[in-house]
Structure formats: structure tokens, C-alpha cells
Amino acid sequence: MVAVLKTGGKQFIVQNGDVLSVEKIEGEPGTVVKLEGVLMVSDGSDVKVGNPNVEGAFVEVEILEQTRGDKVIAFKRRPRHDFKKKIGHRQHLTKIKVKDIKVS
């Protein structure tokens, strides 16, 4: 079974057993969380598309670890004005594993 999951403002194509990094989800490693932002579900022959979400569909994921992404540097400069500004940012991420995709 394949699903399109929306979390953290991004969309992911997931199936059972997939491991991916998404924007931070609250919870300790080892806990199982139910994500309800399912936009589409397909089991090979039958496809259900939501408007915007599929009614009664959710994805169970297990939190593997809480981590942070790579540092992204933002550098601003204005020529001839002696203005320079350098900022770094590391996004908080959650590594999850898809346990099950359910549709009622």
C-alpha cells in the first residue's frame, strides 16, 4: 500500500517500512504516532484521492530519533553600504519509520 502524506508543509510518498526525516514531531524515540494528513492512498488497483484529505485514513509511524539537519548559511550584503550579515540555521528534524497505512 502506498500513500501521500503531508507533514511539516511537505508531501512524502510513503509505504510500509520506509524511513524518512521530517520536520519535528513531538515525542520520545520509540513512541508510535498517528499522522492524519493523508492526501492519497493506493493499494495497487484501487486509488482514493482526498479533498484535501482522505476521510478515515491515517499513517502510523514510529519515532526513531530526534535530530537536527545540516547548517544552512544565509549571507546578506549591500554593496557600497558596508553592510554584511551572516546567519546560520539548523532545522530540528524527526527520523520516523512507517509502521502501517490504514483506511477505514
Order of alpha helices (4+ residues) and beta strands (2+ residues): beta-beta-beta-beta-beta-beta-beta-beta-beta-beta
